[in-house]
Amino acid sequence: MEATTDAAPVEPRSGVADEPAVRPVAPGELVAPWRFASVAAWIMVVFAYSAVWKTSVELGIGTWWLGARSSPQPFFVRLIPFAVAIAFGLVSSYPLRRVPLINIVGALVMAAIAIPDFSRSVGLAVIELAIAGAVLLVALGSLTGVVKTVDR
């Protein structure tokens, strides 16, 4: 016995076949590789500040956001650099206009977090400024990945 298939071809639902699979990038947005690089930079900031925390504990010199070992800062104050990095990383992950400029502001906020530490430990403050500088370099580099016009 032979099985025959005389099924009619399946028609696509109305309009589904005409829609692109990927949303086009609008002018002012970052292309996907630069958006990924921006998010990756902010993730690395979280890890770098974890290293600053660990180094601060090992040296016994507290940053302003950690406080001294004898009188540590409240938990929410200790999380300020991490909250800033996570917030800017989340903003970078969305297809928003002006993400590089937002990331430049984030780098400046991270530099502002580092400034008070010059009175406690110059070494830790320099490391924190280097972290902010690295984010600034990624943000400035991502300016090259901003879509100028839409190809049609």
Secondary structure by P-SEA (a helix, b strand, c coil): cbbbbccccccccccccccccccccccccccaaaaaaaaaaaaaaaaaaaaaaaaaaaacccccccccccccccccccaaaaaaaaaaaaaaaccccaaaaaaaaaaaaaaaaacccccccaaaaaaaaaaaaaaaaaaaaacccccccccc
